Amino acid sequence: MKEYQVCNRCIMDTSDSEITFDEYGVCNHCRNFDENIRPRWFPNEQGQQMLLSIVEKIKQENKNNDYDCIIGLSGGVDSSFLAYKAVQMGLRLLAVHVDAGWNSEIAVRNIENICKKLNIDLYTHVVDWEEVAEVQRAFLLSGVANQDTPQDHAFFAGLYNYAVKNNVKYVLSGLNFATEGILPASWGYMAMDLKQVEGIYDRFGRKPLKTFPKVSLFKYLVYYPYIKGMKVIAPLNYMPYDKDEAIKIMAKEFSWQYYGGKHFESRFTKFFQAYYLPAKFGYDKRRAHLSSLIVSGQLTRQEALIEIEKELYPIEQLQEDKEYVLKKLDLTTQEFDEIMKSPNKTFRDYPSNHYLLEKLRTIRGLLKK
Ligand SMILES: [Zn+2]
């Protein structure tokens, strides 16, 4: 067992089993941010210029099409603010909302308000609820950490498949270094690895999946980008992006409402991030999120240390959400307690394309040299 240690610059700690510290007590995530992320992050004048030329290119290429780009809307802060900014820049958006059955009312209202106020066409893809629940149930029974995989896979598969089907080449992504620069690899696993989704489902699923949105790794890494020319752009990395500021602007512009926590727009994600992960694995995702805000200069380390001490889940609310989630996923309290007590599993305990992905990464690394 490693001795407990917290980074001197951010608040990442040894709950990330792969964390390393240098002689100043600064962690590998901080160093990675400085060396690999900061050079690709432009929250300044230069970014504005870069974004302007990207937007011009997109408009030019799509002048004969109905839409310039597609955007996945979850009702959360990042995608909502991105939609607002994209419309301001004159992009004609097609919004896709993939409804996997866990939307909070606030999230749904946010999406409606954004699309109405900004005059964006919205397509809502409702995933067959029985199937989502079955995949999520299988993942819980598998005992892995990455319980967000079923929802994430369905979101991205639904979005990408719809984009390709409608010949929209550009996908706007709310990914951003300002709030997501730090996320330890050891805490999760890539949601786009269909082999993992199907491997776990084969083992624990109870009925065939007929319509659950899927994207194979080949489609995702080769067919979509190289054959269909799909490009994913993350505009929030080319502008200053302050979450509190964004929330204020959106509240004023289209009555956008906050739901009280990163990714808490889904009731399952809330339960998973605020209870399952910390209680079973000791991962508190707030730590990575707050650390991201520290390295991007939006929060002091002192403020983050105060924030992380706050209660993660008020007990009555936890009880209520737990009952709700288990009922929806057809699990008894006993079955769930058994899952929480069973030995923790990792993605390595089930089929995956991890080996292939590592190989690809090495090849890509070599090609860059
Ligand atoms: Zn650090």
Residues whose N, C-alpha, C, O or C-beta is under 5 A from the ligand:
A	BS01	ZN	C7 R9 C10 M12 V26 C27 H29 C30
